[in-house]
Amino acid sequence: MGFEPGDHPHRRQNLLSGDWILVSPHRSDRPWRGAEAAPDTGPAPSYDPDCYLCPGNLRANGQRNPDYRGSFVFPNDFAALVADTPVPLPSHPLAPIAEARGEAHVLCFSPDHGRTLPELSQAEVRAVVDAWCEESARLSRDHAYVQIFENKGAMMGCSMPHPHGQIWASDHIPSELAREDDRQRAWLDRHGQVLLDAVADREEREGERIVESNADWLAIVPWWAAWPFETLVISREPATGLIDLSDAARTSLAVLIRRLTARYDNLFGVSFPYSMGWHQMPRDAERPDAWRLHAHFYPPLLRSASVRKFMVGYEMLAEPQRDLTPEQAAERLRMCSPLLERKL
């Protein structure tokens, strides 16, 4: 008989990055006497006079926000990438260095200080999706890569509680994207099929790792998930970037995002923290036909609203390790309602 992973320790490979992940299912049952973080359970006010992102308020740089009524994009006051970075000193084999130029922007999802993505209306989430697409189109004309992401919750290092995301455009291709580009190109050359199309086909056949699905999108806990309730959102359309999405795909994406993030919030009854981001084809990719647009959700919570997964020790020095199987995580998320249940 062949070996079935199930409850036994084993390793799985991330096809997009090449990394291996150690799966140790029974560690989720170990006693916990470590750090616990205070969960975000209470409703936030709809307006905070001290918030730099609320409509009409002063930002850190002294500029005043407009009295915006929908989503709102503006240049990051503390940008990690700027256009006028000087050329660095010559590189040395033992100290490689290269210039990094670009621009960074903030996207406020809504004027409401207290409403996260699953708490917004369908039309409001669609407006966020439209902003992602429009900013990608605008910035990709002059930059090698556009990274759209959201850090949600203090547990994930979010310094501003007002629901928002960020958009960084760079003149270089970031390391993670370069690896994904290489892996997807190699898969197409070897197998004659787009890698994430093959993944989606397998997940549809097996079904046990699917969390959300509609005509245009598939959300799964991937076979290689490292974070406990990590999910991967894959475009069914032959889209390589957000700018390729049809009107119907934008609407169905808004539906899926609301349902997926509601499941997260319902899992432990809190505003679920995570880092999420879109991976789209770099502007000058050699094989556009190898790419498929996708998004990663990396939530840190492990066994409750106050116990998080720490990527330390073995994870930092050897390889990622997870404490429950992706199949178990997907089943738990599927059991949660896709409609927000926590009291606002």
N, C-alpha and C positions, 0 to 999 in steps of 0.2 A: 504494500500500500504506500502511496505517496505521502509526504509530510504535509499536513494542513497546519498553517500558522496558529490559528485559534488562540488558545490561552498560553502557548509556549513562547518563550523569548525567541526572537528572530530579527533579521534586518531586512529593510525594504529600501529600494533605491528611488530617489527623486529623479524622474526622467528629464525634468526641465533643468535641473542644476547639476546632476551627477552625484550629489551627496547621498550617503547612506544614513539611515535612521534606525537606531536600535529600539525595538518594541518590547517592553517588559510589562505585560498586562497586569500581573499581580501586585505591582508596586502601588497601584491606586488604592489598595486596601491597607497600606501600612499606616500605623498610628501617626498622627500629625501633632507635633507640639512646637512647630516653627512659627514664623511670623504670619500674622493674619492682617489683612488690610481692611479698613472700614469700607463697607460697600456703599455705593451710591444709590440710595433707596428713595430719598425724598424728592418731591417735585422742586424744580428750580423756578425762580421768578421769571416772568416773561420779559422783564426789563431790569437791568442792573446799572445804576448811574455811574458805577466805577468801572464798568466793563469797557475795554478799548474797542470792542467790536460791535456794540449795540448802536442802532441808528442815532445820529445826532451827537454822539459822544466824541470827546477828544481822544485821539490815539496817542501813543507814546511819543510820536514825532511832532506833536502839536497840531497836526491837521485834524479837522473835524469831519466825521463821517456824514455823508448825506442822510436824509431821512428816507432810507431805502425801504421798499415794501416787498421785495422778493429776494432772490439770491443776489449777492453783491461781491464783486471781484475787485481787489485793489492790490497795488504793489506791497510786498512784505516790507515792513519798516526795519526789519533786522535780517535782510536777505543773506542767505548762505552763498548765493551766486550773484555776481554783479558783472556788468558788461565791460568795465574798464580795468580788469585785473592786469597788472603789469606782467611782462614775461619774466619768469623766475630765473634764478641763476642756472648756469649750465648743469645738466644732470651728471651724476657720477654712478658707475655701476653699483656701488654700495649705498647710494642715496638717490634713487631715481626721483625725479620731480617733473611735473608738467603743469602748464597753466590750466585754470578752470574758470571759464567765463559763462555767463548766462544771466538769467533773471528768475525771481521768485515772486509768487503772488499768493494771496489768501482768498479763499472762497467761503464767504458766510452763506450757510445753507438757507437761512431765514432771518428776518429781523427779530424773531422770538428767541430770547436768551435761553429759554428752558426746554426747547423742543428739538430732540435729536431726529435722525432720519426716520425711524419707525413711527414717530409721533407726528410727522408731517403728513399733509394730505397727499393724495396721489398726484395732483397737479403740481404741488410744491416739490415733490421728489423728481418729477419729470423736468422741472425747471433746473434742478441741480444737474441732472443728466445732460440737459442742453448746454449748461455752462461748461461741463467737462468737455463736451464735443467741440464747442465753439472755441474754447481756449486752446485745445489741442490743435485745431486747424490754424489758429492765428499764430501760435508760437512755433509750430513745426516748420513753418516757412523759413525761419531764420536760425533754427537750432537743430542739433543732431538728434536730441531726444527730449521728450516731454514726460515728466513723471508726475502723476496725479495721485495723491494719497490723503488719508485721514488718520490722525491719531485721536482716538476717542477715550476720554477718561484720564484722571490723574495717574492711574496705575500704568498707563502707557506713556506717561511723560507729557500729557497735554497741559500746556501752561495757561491756556485760556478756556474756561468752561463753556463759552458761547459756542454752539455747534458749528464747526467749520472744517474745511479741508485746506490742503495746500497744493500748489502747482509750481514745480521747479522745471525750468527749461535750461538745458546745458549744451555746450558746444562739443561735449564728449559723450560717449556711450558708457553709462555706469557699469561697473563690474558685473553685477547680477544680470543685467540685460545682455551683456556681451556673452555670458555663459549660456543664457537661454537661447540666444541667437545661434550660437554654435551647436547646441544640442538639437534644436529643431531642424536646422539645416542638415545635420548629420543623419537624423532620423529619416527625413524625406529622401536623401540620397540613397540610404540603405534599404528603405521599405517602400518607397514610392507613395507614401501617404503622409498627410499632415499629422504631426505627432498628437496634437490635442484633439483632432478628429478621431484618431484611433482610440485615444483615452475615452472620449465621449461615447464612442460605439461600444466599448467594453463595459463602461458603467451602465449604459442603457440595458445591455443584456443581463448584467448581474443584479443591478438594482439596489444592492445592500448599502452602498455608500452615497446614494442620491439623497439630497436634503430638499431641494426645490427644482422644479422643472416646468418650462413652458415652451411654446413653439419656437422661441428665439434664443433661449438661454438654458444652461444646465448648471446647477450648483451642487457640488459634491464635497464630501470629506475625502481628499485624494488618498489613494493607496499609500502614498509616501508622507502623509501629514506628520509634521514634527510637533506643532502645538496641539494641545488637547482637543480643541474644537475648531481647528483650522478648516477653512473651506476654500474651494477653488471655483470661480464662476467662469464658465466657458461660453463664448459666443457660438451659436449654431450657424449663424450667417458666415459666409467667407470673408469676414472682416479682419483686417490686420491692425486697425486702430479705431479709436472712437470716431474719427471723422468719416469712417465708412458706414456707420450705422444708419439703417433706414429709419423712417419715422415710426414705423410699427415696432422696430427693435428697441428704439428709445423708450417707447411707452411700456413695452413688456419688461424692459430692464428696470424701470421705476417700480413696476409691480413686484418683480422678484426681489429687489433691494429692500423694499418695505417688509415683505414677508420673511426674508432671511434674517434681517436685523430684529424683527419682532420675535422670531424663534429664539434668537440669542437672549433678548431681554427676558423672555418667559422661562428660560432654562433655570435660572436661579432667582428670578423675581427682582432683578436689578437692571439699571442701565448698563448694559454689558460693555466692558472696555475692549478695545481691539486696535490694531493697526491694520489698515487695508490700503491697497493700491492697485492701480491699473498697470499692466504690462502690455505695451503696444509696440509695434515694429519700429525700430530706429529708422530715421529718415533715409539713410543710405545703405540699408541692409542689402546684402548680396543676393539673397534668395527670398523675395517677398512671398513667393508661393509656399514657403515653409511655415509661415507665421499664422497664428490665430489669436485674436484679441482675448485677453483673460484678466481676471482680477483675483488677488489673493486677500483673504481675511485671516489675520493672525491674532486670535484672542488669547489672553494669558490665563484666564480662570481655569482651575483644574477640577476641584471637587465641591466647591461651594462659592458663594458670593464673596467670601473673604480669603480664600486660599488660592494662591496663584501658582502657576508653573514657573520655576526659576530655571533659566538656562545657565547653569553654573557647573563647576567641577568637570564631570565627564563630558557634558555638552560643550563646554568651552575648550577642553583640552583634547577631546577625542572625536566625538560625533554626537549629533542630537539623539536624545532618548525620550520616548514617550511612555506614559503609564497606563494607557488604555488603548485598545485597538481602534483604528479609524472606523471600522464597522460598528463598534459599540458607540462611538461618538455620534456617528450618523443616525443610528437608531434613536438615541436620546434626543437629538435635535428634531427628528421627524415626529417624536411623541409630543413635542411642544406645539402650541397653537401658532399659526402664522399671523394671527391677529393679536395686537398688543393687549396683554391682560393686566399688567401692573397698574396700580392707581396713579393717576397724574395729579 
